[in-house]
Amino acid sequence: MGSEVIIIPIIFGVILAIAYLYYSTRNKERLALIEKGADASIFVRGKREGAAPFWKIVILNLSLLLMGIGVAIFVASILSYNLGVDEEVAYPGTIFLLAGVGLMVGFNMTKKLEKED
């Protein structure tokens, strides 16, 4: 019973420690570059030419992933009830397969979207 109470603070502590190390190291690197006289423009991430907005890419990939999962459940039910494939095999197999296909299609569509803009 007591271990469940301890696990949550440990998880949050690890996340905070990683964030602290990331930002403190980044700050030290930037200060060292400034002391050496490096140009400050290297810290600004400019918008790449031809890059699609981040929200379009996320929405596109998420929608294709969810459509792939929906189609997978439909295909798995057909496999299970009509062709006699075990449900324990049909559902996870088709869900993973078609979710991966959806993400691959999303990756290809993202590449085309970046070429258009």
N, C-alpha and C positions, 0 to 999 in steps of 0.2 A: 504494500500500500504506500509506503514511504518513497519507493523508487519513482513512482509516477510524478510525485511532487518535485523531485529533484531534477528530472529530465528536462522539463520545460525551461527552467532558468539556465540550465547548461546550454541548451540549444540557442537561446537568445544571447547568452554570453559569448558563444562561439561566433555568432553572426556579428555582434558588435565588435569583437576583437578583430575579425577579418576586415570590417569596414574601417576601423581605426588604423590598422596597419597599412591598408591601401592608401588612405588619405594622408597619413603622416609621411609615408615613403614618397608619395607623389609630391608633397610639399617640399621635402628635403631635396629631391631631384631638381625641382624648379628653382629653388634657392641656389643650388650649386651652379646651375646653368646661368642664372642671372649674375652671380659673382664672377663667372668666367667671361661675361660680356656677350652672351648669346642673345640673339634677337628674340624679343618677346612674342613675335607673331607665331612662333612654333607652338605656343600654348593654345592658340585659338583654332578650333576645328572649323574650317571653312566648309561651306556646303559644296559638295562635289557637283560638277556640271553633269546633268543628265541623270541625277539620282532621284528616285521616286520618294515621296514623303514616307516617313516611317509608319504612320498610321494606315496608309493604304496597303503596305506590305503585310502588316499584322492582320488587318481585317481580311485580306485576300487569303492568307495562309490559314487563318482560323476558320473561315467559312468553308474552305475546301477540305480541311481536316474533319469538320463536323459533318459535311455532306458525305465524305468517305465512310465515316462511322455509321451514319444512317443507312447508306446503301449496303454496308457490310452486315448490319443486323438483318436487313431484308433478305440478302443473299443467303445468310446463315440459316434463316428460318426455312427458306426453300430447300437448302441442302439437308436440313434436319428432317423436315416433315415429308418431303416428296422423295428424296433419294435415300433416306435412311442413315445418313451420317450421324454419328453420336453428337449430341449437343455440346459435350465437353470439348470436342475437337472443332466443331463447326464454328461456334461463336467466337472464341478467342482467335482462331486462325484467320477467319475472314475479316474480323475487326482490325487486327494488326496489319494484314496484307493491304486492305483497301485504305486504311488510314495512312500507311506509307505511300501508297499510290497517290492519294490526295495531296500529301506534302510534296511529293516529287512534281506533280502537276503545278502546285503553287510555286515551287522553286523556278520552274521553267517560265511560268507566267510572270513572275517577278523580274526575271532577266529580260523578258520582252518589254515589260513596263518601263524598266530603266532605260532601255534603248529608245523608246518612244519619246520620253521627256527630254 
